[in-house]
Amino acid sequence: MTTADAEPAAATAAYAGLRRQDPELADVVLGELARQSTSLQLIAAENFTSQAVLTALGSPLANKYAEGYPGARHHGGCELVDVAERIATDRAKALFGADHANVQPHSGSAAVLAAYAALLRPGDTVLAMGLPYGGHLTHGSPANFSGRWFDFVGYGLDPETGLIDYDQVRALARTHRPKAIVCGSIAYPRHIDYAAFRAVADDVGAHLIADAAHPVGLVAGGAAPNPVPYADVVCATTHKVLRGPRGGMILCRGELAERVDRAVFPFTQGGAQMHTIAAKAVAFGEAATPAFTAYAHQVVANAKVLAEALAGEGFDISTGGTDTHLILADPAPQGVTAAVARGRLAAAGLVLDTCALPHGDGRGLRLGTAAVTTQGMGEGEMARIAALFAGAVREEAKVRDGVRELAGRFPPYPSAGTSAERGGSAPA
Ligand SMILES: Cc1ncc(COP(=O)(O)O)c(C=O)c1O
């Protein structure tokens, strides 16, 4: 099948200009639309934005240089982008109950870098989840600025339960006296007890940084606890369950606002990306609607059903289930490694990642329900996905056809690759 064969007719119309001017790139863009529409996106960090978010991203705000903050820019002509940024920060503050929001970080990593810059000095000790247990690169990887510039101590997970051992966190904090404690993970499927982390931080006089890149969308929809009342600084991405454009955000208490803002610009970034900030504002507006609250709860309901069904298919589910959009599954009982399983799943059109497991040295499969839930799938479809998943790992025939059939019934962009009449947004 060629890319052109896979293109919905309306999508072809929507991208006619690009195809005329640059057919090589049009093939890539429309090929990617076809890939996303004919396979199942189970990568826990991905989602489908609304058309309104895509429209803001592709708007003339992309042309605008805007170093600084609203009302205090180093460039002229910022009157309107100032309005966009104020709308974004006001919506973020209201959504999460934060005193202050900075919506400029270009990514989740940039948000974490700025949080460290605001609170720490090079060489300071930081306590965070160890990378082998689900800590992010920015939580002390030697390959990342964090591991190079700070002295990270890692806490682990209970090897039996896969849960955070808060007694271990407290003991490590008392021994190492960190300047900051980071809570947040790329794969932890359970709610984090922010009050417990706050108590440990207070016990040793450390700052508490919540890296809520994954759960922040669930927080917006009232389906996960909010770290804002507990953490000094909350870092987040805007593109996961939150369903906005790729980017980062920082929330903090009023007294840290100036330090955080200076840590983002001019310390770690130059000009803000105003088209992305406008798209973040659109996404925050969508996330404040009852439709998004229902979506966030459905994401979790779907993940619980999918985790249970995968357990029924013989996968070992870390922590025995999930509270969130995330599932961590060990395929070892099927007699395959995570790398082999991921390859078989990819061949069948089930797209996901491998990830460290809390026990042993092996890796597991990390998957999430944010994208398939945006497509409108519910509990019934989760049971079907679990059957397809198990069939793919066992290399059964016809699984690719089953995935294509299921995905085809829930197109992410039904009209023209461009609809997303959801989340309270008006289709552009
Ligand atoms: C916990 C956590 N922190 C930070 C990030 C970094 O986000 P980005 O990829 O936007 O830099 C991620 C991304 O997956 C994450 O899961």
The ligand as a Gaussian input file, in Angstrom:
#p B3LYP/6-31G(d) Opt

LIG

0 1
 C        8.979000      12.025000      34.353000
 C        9.409000      12.741000      33.108000
 N       10.146000      13.852000      33.222000
 C       10.566000      14.539000      32.158000
 C       10.240000      14.128000      30.885000
 C       10.819000      14.890000      29.726000
 O        9.914000      15.402000      28.810000
 P       10.435000      15.803000      27.347000
 O       10.580000      14.540000      26.575000
 O        9.344000      16.703000      26.849000
 O       11.735000      16.519000      27.506000
 C        9.476000      12.974000      30.702000
 C        9.147000      12.516000      29.345000
 O        8.731000      11.440000      29.084000
 C        9.053000      12.251000      31.847000
 O        8.326000      11.140000      31.742000

